[in-house]
Amino acid sequence: MPLALVAFGAACSPSTTRPDVRPFPQALTAVLTAPPGVVVPAIDSLVQARGVRVKRASVIDGYVESDWYDTGTGHSYGDRQRVPDLKQAVKLRCWADPYVPGETLFTIEVAYRPRVDPSRVERDLEAVSPDSSPGRELAQHLLDDLKKRVGTPPATPQ
């Protein structure tokens, strides 16, 4: 009996790569016809194919996050690197959550930092990229490419 409890406890690790934040309400969302285990590797490869460096990706957690990416120069920056143009630098965060069996509720957020303040946590300084920004366009292209790759449920008649 104690061995079973130890095995159960080891299988239920509370560690996760997901940040302790919710996506911004303005984030793009879609229902996809593939489980999260298929969606995460697909979005990971699509993000990298666009030249954006992925900081972390986890199939188990259903999460992908990029480094800061300068949409003007196409260069990625780590968290501790100085981003030369804050207005053009964005961070992509993707959540792939189980929806119904075989489907995923996918969310892609594109954030930017209007200012730098080392005394505050990064998320407090972030804002949603405006609809007409290059970062938002990048996120929309990624979502469109992902829909083509894994599919979406058929539209229901009204």
Summary of the structure (lengths in Angstrom):
residues: 158
radius of gyration: 17.3
end to end distance: 54.6
largest distance: 59.2
contacts: 430
relative contact order: 0.20
helix: 28%
strand: 26%
